[in-house]
Amino acid sequence: DVLRRIDEFQPMQLAEMLGFFAKVRYLNEEFCDAVLGMLHPEGRLADLSPRGLSCLAHSSAQLDVRHKSLDFCWERLVEGKDRIPKADLVQLLTALPVTQVSTPVTTRLLALLSRIPQS
């Protein structure tokens, strides 16, 4: 059982696992709460890469999950904006309305997204 052994997984593995659940539209609320509950300044996922944070934000949106830690996730994404792949930025734009991000974070993230070069 993954939940009993959740501490054995690396942070990126947990983000990817949530991504796999989202792809097959499998919502396990207990798993989502456990993983997203680690996403805070002192949590195991605090140092997750922008790619991993992007995966968490997008997967949460796909599963229609709202969690208080997603504000921290979006804050970290805005801080690490220079390291987020452009493809992830586009996915994040679709996730933004679903995850109900706080207004100051939304404003900064939209400003960041507006600077994506047209290709």
MOHUVEN-V732341 format. One record per residue. N is the residue number from 0. RES is the residue in one letter. SS is DSSP state (a for helix, b for strand, c for the rest). OMEGA is omega in degrees with one decimal (none if undefined). D_CENTER is the distance of its C-alpha to the mean C-alpha in Angstrom with 2 decimals. Layout:
# MOHUVEN-V732341
n->{N;N}
res->{RES;RES}
ss->{SS;SS}
omega->{OMEGA;OMEGA}
d_center->{D_CENTER;D_CENTER}
This chain:
# MOHUVEN-V732341
n->{0;1;2;3;4;5;6;7;8;9;10;11;12;13;14;15;16;17;18;19;20;21;22;23;24;25;26;27;28;29;30;31;32;33;34;35;36;37;38;39;40;41;42;43;44;45;46;47;48;49;50;51;52;53;54;55;56;57;58;59;60;61;62;63;64;65;66;67;68;69;70;71;72;73;74;75;76;77;78;79;80;81;82;83;84;85;86;87;88;89;90;91;92;93;94;95;96;97;98;99;100;101;102;103;104;105;106;107;108;109;110;111;112;113;114;115;116;117;118}
res->{D;V;L;R;R;I;D;E;F;Q;P;M;Q;L;A;E;M;L;G;F;F;A;K;V;R;Y;L;N;E;E;F;C;D;A;V;L;G;M;L;H;P;E;G;R;L;A;D;L;S;P;R;G;L;S;C;L;A;H;S;S;A;Q;L;D;V;R;H;K;S;L;D;F;C;W;E;R;L;V;E;G;K;D;R;I;P;K;A;D;L;V;Q;L;L;T;A;L;P;V;T;Q;V;S;T;P;V;T;T;R;L;L;A;L;L;S;R;I;P;Q;S}
ss->{c;c;a;a;a;a;a;a;c;c;a;a;a;a;a;a;a;a;a;a;a;a;a;c;c;c;c;c;a;a;a;a;a;a;a;a;c;c;c;c;c;c;c;c;c;c;c;c;c;a;a;a;a;a;a;a;a;a;a;a;a;a;c;c;c;c;c;c;c;a;a;a;a;a;a;a;a;a;a;c;a;a;a;c;c;a;a;a;a;a;a;a;a;a;a;a;c;c;c;c;c;c;a;a;a;a;a;a;a;a;a;a;a;c;c;c;c;c;c}
omega->{-175.8;-177.0;178.8;-176.7;-173.1;179.7;-180.0;-177.2;174.6;-179.9;-179.4;177.4;178.6;177.9;179.9;178.2;176.8;176.4;177.6;177.7;-179.1;-179.0;-179.6;177.9;178.1;179.9;173.4;-174.0;180.0;178.0;179.0;178.9;-179.2;-177.9;-177.7;175.8;177.8;-174.7;176.7;-173.0;-179.1;-175.0;-180.0;-177.1;-177.2;-177.5;179.3;-179.0;175.3;177.8;178.7;177.8;177.7;178.5;179.0;-178.2;-178.0;179.4;177.9;179.1;179.6;-179.7;-178.9;180.0;174.4;-177.2;-177.2;-178.0;-179.2;173.8;177.6;178.8;179.9;176.5;180.0;178.2;178.5;178.5;-177.0;-172.4;-177.0;-178.0;-179.0;177.0;-176.9;179.5;178.1;179.1;179.0;176.4;-179.1;178.1;178.6;-178.5;-173.2;-176.9;-175.5;-173.6;175.5;-179.6;178.8;-173.9;-179.9;179.3;179.3;-179.2;-179.9;-179.3;177.4;176.3;178.2;-178.2;-179.7;-179.9;178.5;-179.3;175.6;178.0;none}
d_center->{23.17;19.63;19.14;22.32;21.34;17.67;18.74;20.18;16.98;15.42;11.85;11.06;13.03;11.05;7.75;10.31;12.08;9.49;9.47;13.24;13.49;11.86;14.36;17.21;16.14;16.62;15.26;16.04;15.39;16.65;14.28;11.20;12.86;13.74;10.48;8.59;12.02;11.83;9.18;11.91;14.38;16.53;14.20;13.94;10.36;11.41;12.45;9.71;10.29;8.74;8.70;6.85;4.11;4.55;5.03;2.66;2.42;5.66;6.74;6.62;8.53;10.73;11.64;12.20;10.64;10.95;10.46;11.78;9.29;6.67;9.36;9.25;5.69;7.18;10.38;9.55;8.45;11.75;13.58;12.81;13.47;16.37;14.64;12.12;13.97;15.36;14.38;10.63;11.62;13.41;10.70;8.63;11.98;12.21;9.03;10.22;13.16;11.86;9.39;12.36;11.35;14.40;17.00;17.26;13.65;14.05;17.32;16.21;13.36;15.96;18.46;16.41;15.87;19.57;20.56;19.36;22.70;24.19;24.88}
